[in-house]
Amino acid sequence: MRYRIEKDALGNVKVPGNAYYGSDTARTLENFRISGIRVPAELIDAYLMLKEAAVLANMKAGKLDRRRGTAIARACKSLLKRRGDDQFPIDIFQAGAGTSTNMNVNEVIANMAIGILGGKKGDYSIVHPNDHVNMSQSTNDTYPSALNIAARLSVEKRLMPQLRHLQILMYAKSREFADIVKIGRTHLQDAVPMTLGEEFSGYAGEIERVTKMLERAADELLELPLGGTAVGTGLNAGREYSKYAIIELNRITGERFIASTNRFATTQNRVEILALNDAIKEVAVVLMKISSDFRLLASGPRAGMHELILPSIMPGSSIMPGKVNPSIPEMLGMVCLQIMGVDRTVTNAAEDAQLELNVFTPIIAYNIIFGISILSNAVNAFSERCVRGVVASRKEMSRQVNEDLSIATALNPYIGYSKAAEIAKKAYKENKTVMQVCLEMKVLGKEQLRKILDPRRMAGR
């Protein structure tokens, strides 16, 4: 491989000749060989949008000449289109605050702009990563801004549409199953009758609630510390830069970001990300419960509940012929557990901020973006490969309802709790229905009992 030599404050650095990145990235690659996991593409894309907005703002403010600025803006656009991930190879575990990521982006943009202007890679007299691409900026205001942009766009374009789609499917299933009376269960024990449609409407309602929570949390991401530079004072940025940068960023992203009202607060802390993290966790908690219910309700087919029949997507056992497992709900459950780990990492990293900066923001960024990505994919798979094709086992639910002991609850207003409990116990002990025991004990008339003990009436049908 051919190399070029670049010089930084620490001395000479060998950089691959064909690389658009420069000395800072080369040092990062040498020093941080940790996980092999790269900075998420979503964060890089957000950074490229931010850098384009920044250069346009600097030109508007009269701080950067049009020739250089236009080349930098073109480079940002080009990198967004080609997804030059090979030029963004650094590990997620890197120097604190994200300086390595910011400089990686600065160097790649600078060298691409140099090429646009007819120069050779590494000739920073034409376009400099710090002086021109990073003009009016610091890692400390751009990295959290890029994180907010990436998280906002990922939630809006990926996770929320998938949740809304799942909600629609659940409501559709609740209507499809509206006439199916089943046994409700509390404490995993038989309870009073309800409809399968009502159970599914509960799933849909909870998904709707957490989606609204997620939407509110995503709105908290709109406030950016952009223009605060190193510690929030705005040193080297100028008065007009932040205003112009936000205007350009909104034009590029189609969003409605605003400048932070207190840039010291938004540079020091990641409170808005914590709100999003909490909302994502709540989504995972709800989905974990639903996935567990699906597994229970589909258990069997002969020694379990067998109320739901899930789509058969793959063989379930390497040894037991014909076995089919609830694979998609199992996958969803594992993703939800992973989100719990994300929540713990993000919370701990956020609380360990010190003085004017949180140096652990890179690991917050990775976990938040990773969590949004896997949860979006998991919800999509659950919707399309499970919920859409789920079928009710009507015969099994009808049998269970007819044999249910908890329907004795409906007798309470007529004969009292104690007498109804006696009837339920006798029915269980003698393996009879509640109706049979009531008729034997002559507690009420037959026609009256038919009405009182009608499971459909109890379920509000």
C-alpha positions as CSV (number, residue, x, y, z in Angstrom):
1,M,0.0,0.0,0.0
2,R,1.2,3.5,-0.8
3,Y,1.2,6.0,2.0
4,R,1.4,9.8,2.3
5,I,3.0,11.6,5.2
6,E,0.9,14.1,7.1
7,K,2.0,16.3,10.0
8,D,0.1,17.2,13.1
9,A,0.9,18.7,16.5
10,L,2.6,15.4,17.6
11,G,4.7,14.8,14.5
12,N,4.6,12.9,11.2
13,V,1.8,10.3,10.6
14,K,1.6,7.7,7.8
15,V,-1.8,7.8,6.1
16,P,-2.9,5.3,3.3
17,G,-2.5,7.2,0.0
18,N,-6.0,6.4,-1.2
19,A,-7.7,7.4,2.1
20,Y,-9.7,10.6,2.3
21,Y,-9.2,10.6,6.1
22,G,-6.0,12.1,7.6
23,S,-3.6,12.1,10.5
24,D,-6.1,12.3,13.3
25,T,-8.1,9.3,12.0
26,A,-4.9,7.4,11.4
27,R,-3.8,7.9,15.0
28,T,-7.3,6.9,16.2
29,L,-7.1,3.6,14.2
30,E,-3.7,2.9,15.7
31,N,-4.7,3.7,19.3
32,F,-8.3,2.4,19.6
33,R,-8.4,-1.2,18.2
34,I,-11.1,-2.2,20.6
35,S,-14.3,-3.7,19.3
36,G,-14.3,-3.6,15.5
37,I,-17.7,-1.9,15.7
38,R,-17.7,1.3,13.7
39,V,-19.5,4.5,14.4
40,P,-23.1,4.1,13.2
41,A,-23.8,5.3,9.7
42,E,-26.8,7.3,11.0
43,L,-24.5,9.4,13.2
44,I,-22.0,10.0,10.3
45,D,-24.9,11.0,8.0
46,A,-26.2,13.5,10.7
47,Y,-22.7,14.9,11.0
48,L,-22.4,15.4,7.2
49,M,-25.7,17.3,7.2
50,L,-24.5,19.4,10.1
51,K,-21.2,20.1,8.4
52,E,-23.0,21.2,5.3
53,A,-25.3,23.5,7.3
54,A,-22.2,24.9,9.1
55,V,-20.3,25.8,6.0
56,L,-23.3,27.5,4.4
57,A,-23.8,29.4,7.7
58,N,-20.1,30.5,7.7
59,M,-20.4,31.7,4.1
60,K,-23.6,33.7,5.0
61,A,-21.8,35.2,7.9
62,G,-18.9,36.2,5.6
63,K,-16.4,34.1,7.5
64,L,-15.6,31.6,4.7
65,D,-14.8,32.4,1.1
66,R,-17.3,31.0,-1.5
67,R,-14.8,28.9,-3.4
68,R,-13.8,26.8,-0.4
69,G,-17.3,26.8,1.1
70,T,-19.0,25.6,-2.1
71,A,-16.4,22.7,-2.4
72,I,-17.0,21.7,1.2
73,A,-20.8,21.7,0.7
74,R,-20.4,19.6,-2.4
75,A,-18.2,17.2,-0.6
76,C,-20.9,16.8,2.2
77,K,-23.6,16.1,-0.4
78,S,-21.4,13.7,-2.3
79,L,-20.5,11.7,0.9
80,L,-24.2,11.5,1.9
81,K,-25.1,10.0,-1.5
82,R,-22.3,7.5,-1.8
83,R,-22.4,6.5,1.9
84,G,-18.6,6.5,2.1
85,D,-18.5,4.2,5.1
86,D,-15.1,2.9,4.1
87,Q,-13.7,6.4,5.0
88,F,-15.3,6.3,8.4
89,P,-13.6,3.3,10.0
90,I,-13.0,4.3,13.6
91,D,-14.1,2.3,16.6
92,I,-17.1,3.3,18.7
93,F,-14.8,3.1,21.7
94,Q,-12.5,6.1,21.2
95,A,-11.3,9.2,22.8
96,G,-14.0,10.9,25.0
97,A,-16.6,13.3,23.8
98,G,-16.3,12.1,20.1
99,T,-13.4,14.2,19.0
100,S,-12.1,11.3,16.9
101,T,-15.5,11.1,15.1
102,N,-15.6,14.8,14.5
103,M,-12.1,14.9,13.1
104,N,-12.6,11.8,11.0
105,V,-15.6,13.6,9.3
106,N,-13.6,16.9,9.0
107,E,-10.7,15.2,7.3
108,V,-12.8,13.2,4.9
109,I,-14.8,16.3,3.9
110,A,-11.6,18.4,3.6
111,N,-9.8,15.9,1.3
112,M,-12.8,15.4,-0.9
113,A,-13.2,19.2,-1.2
114,I,-9.5,19.4,-2.0
115,G,-10.1,17.0,-4.9
116,I,-13.1,19.0,-6.1
117,L,-10.8,22.1,-6.2
118,G,-8.1,20.1,-8.2
119,G,-5.7,19.5,-5.3
120,K,-4.1,16.4,-3.9
121,K,-5.1,14.7,-0.7
122,G,-3.3,16.1,2.4
123,D,-2.7,19.6,0.9
124,Y,-4.6,21.4,3.6
125,S,-3.5,24.8,2.4
126,I,-6.4,24.4,0.0
127,V,-9.0,23.2,2.5
128,H,-8.1,22.6,6.2
129,P,-10.1,20.1,8.4
130,N,-9.9,22.4,11.4
131,D,-9.7,25.9,10.0
132,H,-12.4,25.5,7.3
133,V,-14.5,22.4,7.7
134,N,-14.6,22.8,11.5
135,M,-15.0,26.6,11.4
136,S,-17.2,28.0,14.2
137,Q,-17.5,24.6,15.7
138,S,-16.2,22.3,18.4
139,T,-16.7,18.6,19.0
140,N,-18.4,19.6,22.2
141,D,-21.3,21.3,20.4
142,T,-21.4,19.4,17.1
143,Y,-21.3,15.8,18.5
144,P,-24.3,16.1,20.8
145,S,-26.1,18.1,18.0
146,A,-25.3,15.3,15.5
147,L,-26.5,12.7,18.0
148,N,-29.8,14.6,18.4
149,I,-30.2,14.8,14.7
150,A,-29.5,11.1,14.1
151,A,-31.7,10.0,16.9
152,R,-34.6,12.3,15.9
153,L,-34.5,11.1,12.2
154,S,-34.1,7.5,13.2
155,V,-37.1,7.6,15.5
156,E,-39.3,9.5,13.1
157,K,-38.4,7.5,10.0
158,R,-37.9,4.1,11.4
159,L,-39.2,3.3,14.8
160,M,-42.5,5.3,15.0
161,P,-43.8,4.2,11.6
162,Q,-43.2,0.5,12.7
163,L,-45.0,1.0,16.0
164,R,-47.9,2.7,14.3
165,H,-48.1,-0.1,11.8
166,L,-48.1,-2.7,14.6
167,Q,-50.8,-0.7,16.4
168,I,-53.0,-0.8,13.3
169,L,-52.5,-4.5,12.9
170,M,-53.4,-5.1,16.6
171,Y,-56.6,-3.0,16.3
172,A,-57.5,-4.9,13.1
173,K,-57.0,-8.2,15.0
174,S,-59.1,-7.0,17.9
175,R,-62.0,-6.4,15.4
176,E,-61.4,-9.8,13.8
177,F,-61.5,-11.5,17.2
178,A,-64.3,-9.4,18.6
179,D,-66.8,-12.3,18.8
180,I,-64.5,-14.9,20.3
181,V,-65.2,-15.3,24.1
182,K,-62.3,-16.7,26.1
183,I,-61.2,-17.1,29.7
184,G,-59.3,-14.1,31.0
185,R,-56.5,-14.9,33.3
186,T,-54.9,-13.1,36.4
187,H,-52.0,-14.6,38.3
188,L,-51.9,-17.1,35.5
189,Q,-55.1,-18.6,36.9
190,D,-58.5,-18.7,35.3
191,A,-60.4,-15.4,35.7
192,V,-63.7,-14.1,34.3
193,P,-64.6,-14.3,30.6
194,M,-63.6,-11.7,28.1
195,T,-63.2,-11.6,24.3
196,L,-60.0,-12.2,22.5
197,G,-60.7,-9.0,20.7
198,E,-60.6,-7.1,24.0
199,E,-57.3,-8.7,24.8
200,F,-55.9,-7.5,21.5
201,S,-57.3,-4.1,22.0
202,G,-55.3,-3.9,25.2
203,Y,-52.2,-4.7,23.2
204,A,-53.0,-2.0,20.6
205,G,-53.8,0.5,23.3
206,E,-50.5,0.1,25.1
207,I,-48.6,0.4,21.8
208,E,-50.5,3.6,21.1
209,R,-49.6,5.0,24.5
210,V,-45.9,4.3,24.3
211,T,-45.7,5.6,20.7
212,K,-47.1,8.9,22.0
213,M,-44.5,8.9,24.8
214,L,-41.8,8.3,22.2
215,E,-43.1,11.1,20.0
216,R,-43.0,13.6,22.9
217,A,-39.5,12.4,23.8
218,A,-38.4,12.9,20.2
219,D,-39.5,16.5,20.3
220,E,-37.0,17.1,23.1
221,L,-34.2,16.4,20.6
222,L,-35.1,19.5,18.6
223,E,-33.1,21.8,20.9
224,L,-29.4,21.8,19.8
225,P,-26.3,23.3,21.5
226,L,-25.0,24.1,18.0
227,G,-22.9,27.3,18.2
228,G,-21.8,26.9,21.8
229,T,-18.4,25.5,20.7
230,A,-16.1,24.3,23.5
231,V,-18.1,25.0,26.7
232,G,-21.2,26.9,25.6
233,T,-19.8,30.4,25.4
234,G,-19.8,30.4,21.6
235,L,-16.1,31.3,21.4
236,N,-15.0,31.6,17.7
237,A,-18.5,31.1,16.4
238,G,-19.8,34.7,16.0
239,R,-23.2,36.1,16.7
240,E,-24.9,35.1,13.4
241,Y,-23.5,31.6,12.9
242,S,-25.9,29.7,15.1
243,K,-29.0,31.3,13.6
244,Y,-27.8,30.7,10.0
245,A,-26.7,27.1,10.8
246,I,-30.0,26.1,12.3
247,I,-31.9,27.6,9.3
248,E,-29.7,25.6,6.9
249,L,-29.9,22.4,8.9
250,N,-33.7,22.6,8.9
251,R,-33.7,23.1,5.2
252,I,-31.4,20.1,4.7
253,T,-33.2,17.7,7.1
254,G,-36.8,19.0,6.7
255,E,-37.0,19.2,10.5
256,R,-37.6,22.1,12.9
257,F,-34.5,22.2,15.1
258,I,-33.9,25.3,17.3
259,A,-30.9,26.7,19.0
260,S,-30.6,25.8,22.7
261,T,-31.9,28.5,25.1
262,N,-29.1,27.5,27.5
263,R,-26.1,26.1,25.6
264,F,-24.2,25.5,28.9
265,A,-26.9,23.0,30.0
266,T,-27.1,21.2,26.6
267,T,-23.3,21.0,26.4
268,Q,-22.9,19.6,29.9
269,N,-25.8,17.1,30.0
270,R,-27.7,14.7,27.8
271,V,-31.1,15.2,29.5
272,E,-33.0,15.1,26.1
273,I,-31.4,11.8,25.3
274,L,-32.3,10.4,28.7
275,A,-35.9,11.2,27.9
276,L,-35.7,9.4,24.6
277,N,-33.9,6.5,26.3
278,D,-36.7,6.2,28.9
279,A,-39.4,6.2,26.1
280,I,-37.5,3.5,24.2
281,K,-37.3,1.4,27.3
282,E,-41.1,1.8,27.9
283,V,-41.7,0.6,24.3
284,A,-39.5,-2.4,25.1
285,V,-41.3,-3.1,28.3
286,V,-44.7,-3.1,26.6
287,L,-43.4,-5.3,23.7
288,M,-41.8,-7.7,26.1
289,K,-45.1,-8.3,27.8
290,I,-46.9,-8.8,24.5
291,S,-44.3,-11.2,23.2
292,S,-44.5,-13.2,26.4
293,D,-48.3,-13.3,26.1
294,F,-48.1,-14.5,22.5
295,R,-45.8,-17.3,23.6
296,L,-48.1,-18.3,26.5
297,L,-51.3,-18.1,24.4
298,A,-49.7,-20.1,21.6
299,S,-48.3,-22.8,23.9
300,G,-49.1,-26.4,23.2
301,P,-50.7,-27.4,20.9
302,R,-51.9,-30.2,23.1
303,A,-50.4,-29.5,26.5
304,G,-50.7,-25.7,26.7
305,M,-53.2,-22.9,26.2
306,H,-53.3,-23.2,22.4
307,E,-55.5,-20.1,22.1
308,L,-53.4,-18.6,19.3
309,I,-52.0,-20.3,16.3
310,L,-48.9,-18.4,15.1
311,P,-47.6,-18.5,11.5
312,S,-45.2,-21.4,11.0
313,I,-42.0,-19.7,9.7
314,M,-39.4,-22.4,10.4
315,P,-38.9,-25.9,12.0
316,G,-38.6,-25.6,15.8
317,S,-36.4,-28.4,16.7
318,S,-33.3,-30.3,15.6
319,I,-34.5,-33.5,17.3
320,M,-38.3,-33.3,17.6
321,P,-40.1,-33.8,14.3
322,G,-43.0,-31.5,13.5
323,K,-42.3,-29.1,16.4
324,V,-42.9,-25.4,15.6
325,N,-41.7,-22.7,18.1
326,P,-42.9,-19.1,18.6
327,S,-39.7,-17.9,17.0
328,I,-40.7,-14.4,16.2
329,P,-42.0,-13.5,19.7
330,E,-38.8,-15.1,21.1
331,M,-36.7,-12.9,18.9
332,L,-38.7,-9.8,20.0
333,G,-38.2,-10.7,23.6
334,M,-34.4,-11.0,23.2
335,V,-34.4,-7.6,21.5
336,C,-36.4,-6.1,24.3
337,L,-33.9,-7.5,26.8
338,Q,-31.1,-6.0,24.8
339,I,-32.9,-2.6,25.1
340,M,-32.8,-3.0,28.9
341,G,-29.0,-3.2,28.6
342,V,-29.0,-0.1,26.4
343,D,-31.0,1.7,29.0
344,R,-28.6,0.9,31.8
345,T,-25.6,1.9,29.7
346,V,-27.1,5.2,28.5
347,T,-28.3,6.1,32.0
348,N,-24.9,5.4,33.6
349,A,-23.0,7.3,30.9
350,A,-25.3,10.3,31.2
351,E,-25.0,10.5,35.0
352,D,-21.2,10.4,34.7
353,A,-20.9,13.9,33.1
354,Q,-18.4,16.2,34.7
355,L,-18.3,19.9,34.8
356,E,-18.8,21.4,31.3
357,L,-18.9,18.2,29.3
358,N,-20.0,14.6,29.1
359,V,-17.0,12.7,27.7
360,F,-19.1,9.4,27.4
361,T,-21.4,10.8,24.8
362,P,-20.0,8.4,22.1
363,I,-21.2,5.3,23.9
364,I,-24.5,7.0,24.5
365,A,-24.8,7.7,20.8
366,Y,-23.9,4.1,19.8
367,N,-26.3,2.5,22.2
368,I,-29.2,4.9,21.4
369,I,-28.9,4.5,17.6
370,F,-28.3,0.7,17.9
371,G,-31.3,0.4,20.1
372,I,-33.6,2.3,17.7
373,S,-32.3,0.2,14.8
374,I,-32.8,-3.3,16.3
375,L,-36.1,-2.3,17.9
376,S,-37.4,-1.0,14.5
377,N,-36.4,-4.2,12.7
378,A,-37.8,-6.4,15.5
379,V,-41.2,-4.6,15.5
380,N,-41.3,-5.0,11.7
381,A,-40.6,-8.7,11.8
382,F,-43.2,-9.2,14.6
383,S,-45.8,-7.3,12.7
384,E,-45.3,-9.0,9.3
385,R,-44.2,-12.5,10.3
386,C,-46.4,-13.0,13.3
387,V,-49.3,-10.6,14.1
388,R,-50.5,-10.3,10.5
389,G,-51.0,-14.1,10.2
390,V,-52.0,-15.0,13.8
391,V,-55.2,-17.2,13.9
392,A,-57.5,-17.8,16.8
393,S,-58.1,-21.4,18.1
394,R,-61.8,-20.9,18.4
395,K,-62.6,-24.5,19.3
396,E,-60.1,-24.6,22.2
397,M,-61.3,-21.3,23.7
398,S,-65.0,-22.4,23.5
399,R,-64.1,-25.6,25.3
400,Q,-62.3,-23.7,28.1
401,V,-65.1,-21.2,28.5
402,N,-67.7,-24.0,28.9
403,E,-65.6,-25.6,31.6
404,D,-64.6,-22.4,33.4
405,L,-65.1,-22.2,37.2
406,S,-64.6,-18.5,37.4
407,I,-68.0,-17.8,35.9
408,A,-69.3,-18.4,39.4
409,T,-68.2,-14.8,40.0
410,A,-71.4,-13.7,38.2
411,L,-73.4,-15.4,41.0
412,N,-72.1,-13.0,43.7
413,P,-74.8,-10.4,43.4
414,Y,-77.5,-13.1,43.7
415,I,-76.2,-15.6,46.3
416,G,-73.2,-13.9,47.8
417,Y,-69.4,-14.5,47.5
418,S,-69.3,-17.3,50.1
419,K,-72.0,-19.4,48.5
420,A,-70.5,-18.8,45.0
421,A,-67.1,-19.9,46.2
422,E,-68.6,-23.1,47.6
423,I,-70.2,-23.9,44.3
424,A,-66.9,-23.3,42.4
425,K,-65.0,-25.5,44.8
426,K,-67.6,-28.3,44.5
427,A,-67.6,-28.0,40.7
428,Y,-63.8,-28.4,40.7
429,K,-63.7,-31.3,43.2
430,E,-66.4,-33.2,41.4
431,N,-65.2,-32.3,37.9
432,K,-68.5,-30.7,37.0
433,T,-69.5,-27.4,35.4
434,V,-70.8,-24.5,37.6
435,M,-74.1,-24.8,35.9
436,Q,-74.4,-28.5,36.8
437,V,-73.7,-27.8,40.5
438,C,-76.1,-24.9,40.6
439,L,-78.9,-27.0,39.2
440,E,-78.1,-29.8,41.7
441,M,-78.1,-27.4,44.6
442,K,-81.2,-25.6,43.3
443,V,-79.7,-22.2,44.1
444,L,-81.6,-20.4,41.3
445,G,-84.0,-21.3,38.4
446,K,-82.6,-22.9,35.2
447,E,-83.5,-20.0,32.9
448,Q,-82.2,-17.4,35.3
449,L,-78.9,-19.4,35.6
450,R,-78.6,-19.5,31.8
451,K,-78.7,-15.7,31.7
452,I,-76.4,-15.2,34.7
453,L,-73.8,-17.7,33.6
454,D,-73.7,-16.8,30.0
455,P,-70.0,-16.1,29.2
456,R,-70.9,-13.8,26.3
457,R,-73.0,-11.6,28.6
458,M,-70.1,-11.5,31.2
459,A,-67.8,-10.5,28.4
460,G,-70.1,-7.6,27.5
461,R,-71.3,-9.1,24.2
